[in-house]
Amino acid sequence: MTTTYTALGRQRRIFVPPPATSLPPPAPQDPPIYRDLMRTWADRGRALPGRHDPEWVRLAAPTVKRGQFSDLSDFPAPPHDGR
């Protein structure tokens, strides 16, 4: 335990765990049936978790760019109404 002092001078004891002596076990690999399913989906061009999906990027991208349909300088800025 480590002793610390507060701003009022009181002592507090806090528990500080000892450093880990070994590394955690490695993460288990995916089961073969899951790897086969991922390979089948990839071969068919489907989206896969954790992989870049260009179609999603295209669909989620903004379609209208600022000033694409009008020049914003034609419109004065609205007055500040305190909201």
C-alpha positions as CSV (number, residue, x, y, z in Angstrom):
1,M,0.0,0.0,0.0
2,T,1.0,3.6,-0.7
3,T,0.4,6.5,1.6
4,T,-0.8,9.7,0.1
5,Y,-1.7,13.0,1.7
6,T,-4.7,15.2,0.9
7,A,-4.8,19.0,0.8
8,L,-6.1,18.9,4.3
9,G,-3.2,16.9,5.6
10,R,-5.1,13.7,6.2
11,Q,-3.6,10.4,5.2
12,R,-5.1,8.0,2.7
13,R,-3.9,4.6,1.9
14,I,-4.5,3.4,-1.7
15,F,-3.8,0.0,-3.1
16,V,-1.3,0.0,-6.0
17,P,-1.2,-3.4,-7.6
18,P,2.3,-4.9,-8.4
19,P,3.5,-4.8,-12.0
20,A,2.5,-7.8,-14.1
21,T,5.3,-10.3,-14.4
22,S,4.1,-12.0,-17.5
23,L,2.2,-11.0,-20.7
24,P,-1.4,-11.9,-21.0
25,P,-2.2,-15.0,-23.1
26,P,-2.5,-14.4,-26.9
27,A,-6.0,-13.8,-28.3
28,P,-7.5,-17.0,-29.7
29,Q,-7.7,-17.3,-33.4
30,D,-10.9,-17.4,-35.3
31,P,-12.4,-20.9,-35.7
32,P,-11.8,-22.4,-39.1
33,I,-15.6,-22.3,-40.0
34,Y,-15.5,-18.5,-39.4
35,R,-12.3,-18.1,-41.5
36,D,-14.0,-20.0,-44.3
37,L,-17.1,-17.9,-44.1
38,M,-15.0,-14.7,-44.3
39,R,-13.2,-16.0,-47.3
40,T,-16.5,-16.9,-49.1
41,W,-17.9,-13.4,-48.4
42,A,-14.7,-11.8,-49.6
43,D,-14.8,-13.9,-52.8
44,R,-18.4,-12.7,-53.4
45,G,-17.4,-9.0,-52.9
46,R,-19.4,-8.6,-49.7
47,A,-18.5,-6.2,-46.9
48,L,-16.5,-7.7,-44.1
49,P,-16.2,-6.4,-40.5
50,G,-13.0,-4.5,-39.9
51,R,-12.2,-4.1,-43.6
52,H,-12.3,-1.0,-45.8
53,D,-15.6,-0.8,-47.7
54,P,-15.4,1.5,-50.7
55,E,-19.2,1.3,-51.3
56,W,-20.0,2.5,-47.8
57,V,-17.5,5.4,-48.1
58,R,-19.2,6.4,-51.4
59,L,-22.7,6.2,-49.9
60,A,-21.8,8.0,-46.7
61,A,-20.0,10.8,-48.5
62,P,-21.7,14.2,-48.7
63,T,-23.4,14.6,-52.1
64,V,-23.8,18.4,-52.1
65,K,-20.8,20.6,-51.8
66,R,-21.0,24.1,-50.3
67,G,-21.9,26.6,-53.0
68,Q,-22.6,23.9,-55.6
69,F,-26.1,25.3,-56.4
70,S,-25.7,29.0,-55.5
71,D,-23.1,31.5,-54.6
72,L,-23.5,32.1,-50.9
73,S,-22.2,35.7,-51.2
74,D,-25.6,36.6,-52.8
75,F,-27.3,36.1,-49.4
76,P,-26.4,38.3,-46.4
77,A,-25.7,36.6,-43.1
78,P,-28.8,36.6,-40.9
79,P,-28.7,39.0,-38.0
80,H,-27.7,37.5,-34.6
81,D,-31.0,37.0,-32.8
82,G,-29.6,35.9,-29.4
83,R,-30.4,32.2,-29.7
